[in-house]
Amino acid sequence: MAVSFDRARLAPLKDTVAIVGVGETDYAKDYRGAGGQAVGKGEARYDSYTLASRALKRALDDAGLRKDDIDGLCTGGTLSGERASEQWGVNPRWSGGGDAAQCIIEATLAINAGLCTTVALVYGNAQRSMDTAYGGARVTGGAITSYFYYAPWGMTSQGALYALFFQRHKLLYGTTEEQLGAVAVAFRKHACLNPNAVMQTPITIQDYLDARYIAEPLRLYDYCLINDGGVAIIVRRADMTRDLKQRPIMVSGFGWSEENVDATQLRPRLKSFYHGAHHDVAAQAYPMAGVTPKDVDVFATYDSFSVHLLASLEGFGFCKEGEAGAFVQGGRIEIGGDLPCNTSGGMLSESYMQSWNHQPELVRQLRGGLGHRQVQGAEVAQYVHDVAGKCKSLIYTRGA
């Protein structure tokens, strides 16, 4: 696959923007409600805009900025940018939207084009309150082609499709379910160090193996949470960060590539585990940032399912293809290990914010001060957004 970015044009974008503020809602508190018990799905408590507004206020406070400082707006896919702007009283000079990585890349490009200087990236999702379903009969109407195509065989969710993904990895490389379980156990261990994580009870490998299959060979603990929440990130032109409250965290590298051809037939998912897109993105992001995988101190990947981590580790060169099962064992991906991964607990155990909650965690790791959850000496952080062939990556470094 050809590199889809011009490296000569990418290089000057390094460290031109920084993340200066982050904010999140109270995932754990909101999940349990006033009585300390989990709030049932469909018991409406929040709406997505209220959650997003709360996160935005916290991000602005974190940065030491005001609403009037915002001249750009990026919203997650659950929000309408127009409605959000109206509610918040913001008339942006530029706007965009998408997943968290896409929004950060878009904001970087817009700032460098001179369209804006300070962009609020905002996401809110009341998916638990609204009893949102991400599979089954609700998604077989044709909007998601692969679901519609395979619905007669019960393949109506990403969980079912990623079960096939892991089954093929097992057959090709001998990866075991116990090895995959190390991912869920590590992320839960991290969540137990995070007071804002929904899941606070440790699990063992035996707990993992004893859990029921949802879509064999994926078990209960391989699946992400469904909870309400909001996240906001403030991105600013780097030369405007000197007098703010927080150490700026630089956007030092990024990449973007997609494998959509034959996606309905699941070919890129099952034939190569999307490694073509991974390699393309790695060829963009690492040279732009001037680092290699060996320089990464803390790593996060999209984890709607635990198997995402195996694909990302192999695709970005942290281990060879087929070796991720062995790589994740023995504490290597835990805090204190060689490559701490998803240190907030991720979407498996902290909060399912469709990638957005990974960004504040990486920012805070590079700022320092997270206590027992802190990765000591962290200077380089990487996020990989790897969802059904749509791959992006961000590399963050500590600013002065």
N, C-alpha and C positions, 0 to 999 in steps of 0.2 A: 504494500500500500504506500502510495506516495505521501510524503509529508505535506500536509494541507496548509501550512503557514509558511510564509517567507521568513526564514530565520533572521535575515538582515533587518527586516522591519520589526521583528519581535524584540530583538535585543535592547533597543533604546527604551522600551516600555518598562524594563526592570526597575523596581523601586520608585516608580513615578507616582504611585498612590499608596495609601496606608489605611489600615483599619484603625480607627481612633475611638470607637465606642461599640459596645455590644450590650444587648439586653435580652432577657428571657422571662417568660412567665413562671409561675410556681407550679411546675409539672406535678410534683409529688403531692403537694397540698391540694391542688385542684382535683387530682385523680381520686383522692380519698374523701374530699368533702369535709364539712364541718364536724361530722361525727366520727371521722377517722376511718370510715369504711369506704371501700371502692364504690364510686358512683356508677350506677347501672347505665349501660348503653341506652341512648334514647331519652334519658332523663335530662332534658335540656337545662343547662346552667349558663352556657356561654354562647356567643356567636363569634365568628372568625375575626370580625373587625374590632370587637372589644378586646380580644386577646392580642391582636396585632398592635392596637393602640397602646396597650399596657407595656408591651415589649419596646415599642418605639420610645416611649417616655423614658424608660430605664436606659436605653442605649444613648439617648441624648444627654441624660444626667451623667452617665458613665464618661462621656466624652467632654462634658463641660460646654456643650453647645445648646443653642436654642432652636426651636422649630423654624424660625425665620432664617437660620443659616442654611437650611436645606434648599438646594436649587436643582436637585435631581432625585428621581424616585424610581425604584425597582420593586415590583411586588411579586410574591410567589403566586403559583398558579391557582390558589384558592381564593385570591382577592382580585377585585377589579381596581385597577389603578385609578380610574376616574372617580369611583365611589370613595376610595381611600383618600384621595386628594381633597375631595369635598369635605369629608368628615374631619380631616386634620387641618383644613384651612391652608393648604399648600398648593401653589401654582408652579409646578416644576418647569424649568426651561428644557428639560429632557426627561424622558421616562422609558422604562423597559420592563422586562419581566421574565420569569422562568424559574428554574431551580437555583439553589444558592450559588453554585459554582458559575452557572451561566450569568447570573446577575452580577457577580463580582467581575467577571471578564467584561461584560457589557459596560459596567460602570468605569472600569479602567480605560476602555476604548473611548467612551464619551468624554471623560475628563481630559484625556490626551488630545482629543479633537477640539477642545476648548468650549464644549457645549455646556459644561457645568463644572463646579469645583467640589461640591459636597453632596454625596448621594446617600439617601436612606434606603436600605434594602430591608424589606419588611415582609413577614410571613405570619399568617394566623390560620389555625385550623381547629374548628370545633367538631372534629370527626367523631368523637365519642358521644358528645351531646346529641349530635345529629344521627347517630346510629349508622354511620357510613360503612358500606361494604365494599371491599376491594376484590371481590370474587363472587362466584355463584351466578344465580339467575339474573342478577342486576346488571351484569356486564357482558351479557351474551347477545346483545342486540346489534352488534356490528361496529360499534365505535372503536373497539380494540380488535383488530382483524384477527390476530392469532387466537384470541379467546373464541370468537365466533366460528372460526375455521375448525377448531378442535372441540367445540362444545359437545358434540354427540358422544365423545369419549370421556366426558367429565373434566376436560382440561379448561377450566374456566377461571383460573387465577394464576398470578405470578408464582404462588407457592407450588402449584402443580408443575409449572414449567421449570422452576428451579430444582424441583425434585428430580426431574429428568436430567438436568444439568449435573447434579451431584452423582446420580446413578452412573452417568457416563464417566465421570471422573474416577469413581470407584473401579469401574471395569477396566479403564485404560491404565490406571496407575496403582491400583491396589489400595487407594485411600480408604480408611476405615471410618465407621460412624463414631467410634471412640475418639479418633483424631479430630473430627469435626466438632465433637462435643467440647474440646478444649477451647474453642472460640467462645461458645456460650458461657462456659465457666469463667473464663478470663473477664469477659465484659461484665458479668454479674459481680465479680469481685471488685471491679472498678466502680460499678454503681453503688456498692455498699460503702464506698469512700466519698460519695457525692450526695449531700443532703437533699439535692433537688431531683434526684433520680426516683422514678416511680417504684422500681423494684429494689428492695432493701434486704432481702433474705438471700444469703449465700446458697449456691448449689454446688454439688459435687459431680464428678463424672458419672457416678452411679445414679444420682438423681436424674441426670440427663438421659442415661440409657433406660431408666425405668419409666420415663415420660412416654405418653402415647404418641404414635405416629399421627401426623396431620395429613401429609401426602408422602408416603414412604418413598425414600428413606429419610425424609425430614421430619423431625419431631417437634413437639410443642416449643421447646426452648430454642429452636432454630428460627422461629418466627418473631417478627418485631411486635411491639406494643400497638395498641390503638388508644390514644389519649388526646385530650385537648391541650392546646398550647400556642404560644406565639414567640417569634424570634425577630430581633432587629439588629442590623449591622450598619454602622456609619463608616463610609469610605470617603476619604478626602485627599485632595491633591497634596503630595508629600511636602511641598515647601510651605504648606499652611498648617503644619501640625506642631510647630515648636512650642506654642504656649498653651497647649491643651492639657487636660488632667492626666492622661494616660500615656505611657510609652507607646509610640506608634509601632504597629506591626505591619511590615512592608509586604506588599504583594510582589514577590520577586520573580515568579515564574508561573506560567500557565500553559495549558494545551487543550485542544478540543478535537475530537474525531468521532464519527458515527459509522456503524455498520448496519445499514437498513435494508440493503439488497438481500432478498430471500429471508427476511426476518419472520414473515408469516410461517414459512416452512421450518423455522427454528434452526436453520443451517448454521449461521454464525454462532449461535448459542451453544450448539451441541458439537459442532465440528472443531471449533478453535477456542471455545470459552471466551470469545470476544478479544482474544489476545492481539489480533490485528489492530484494533482501535487502541488498545493499551500501548502497544509499541509505538504507534504514531504519536500519541499524546506524550509519551515519555521522551521521544525525540524532540519534541517542542519544549516541554517544560523544564527538563533538567539543564540543557544548555543555556536557556534563557536565564535561569537562576544562578548558573555557574556552580551547580552541585551535582552529585551522583546519589544513587540510593544509599550508599554507605554514609553519606553526610546527614541523612534524615534521623532526627532524634525522637520524634513522636509522629505517629502515622494514624490517619483516620480514613475509613472508607465507608461508603454507603452500605448500610447493613439491614435492609429490610429482611434479609435472610442471612444466616451465618456464612453460607457458602460464598457470598460476595468477597469475603476476605481472602479465601483461597485463590480466587481468580485474580484479584488485584495484586497479591504478593508475587504470583508467578508472572503476570503480565508486565509488571513494572520492574522486574529484575531483582527482587529481594531474595528470590530463590529460583531454582530451575523449574521448568514445567514438570508437573507431576510430583514435586517435592513439598508443596505447601502443607500437606497433611502432617508430615514430620516436622516442618518448620514451626507450626503453631503449638507444638507440645513442649513440655518441660519448662513452662513459665516464660518462654522467649517473648511472647506478645503481651506479657503483663508488665505493670509498672515495676521497674527494677530489672526488667529483662532487656534483651538486645534491641528490640523494637516494640516499645509499648504502643498498643493499637486501641483506638476507640476508648480513650481513658476516662470519658464521662460515664461509660456504660453503653454508649451508642444507642441506636434505635431498638436494639434487642432489650435493653434494660434501663436506659435513662428515659427516653422519650422519642416517639416516632414523629419527628418534624420533617420528614422527607428530605433529609440532609442538612437542614438549616441549623440544627443544634450542634453539629460537628464544628461549625466555624467559631462560635464563642469559646468552645472548649480549647481549640488549638490556640486561639488568641490568648486566652488566660494561661495556658501552659508556657507560652513564650514570654508573657509578662512576668510570670513567677508568682509564688505566694499561695499555692494551692494545698499546702500542708502535706498530708500523707498521700495525696493524689498527684503531687508534683513530680514531674520527670526532671530529675536534677540536671542542671546545666543545659536545658533545652534551648537551642538556638535556631534550629531548622525544623519546620513542621510541614507535612504534606497531607493534602486531602485528595482522595480519588472518588469521583462521582461516576459510578459504573452501573447503569440501569438499562437493561435490555438493549445493549449495543450503543447507547448514548454515553460516551465516555468523555470526561473532562477531568483535569487535575489542577490544583492550586498548590503553590509552594510559598510558604510564609517564612519570613526571617525577622529577627529582632531589630527594630530601629534604634537610633541613638536616643 
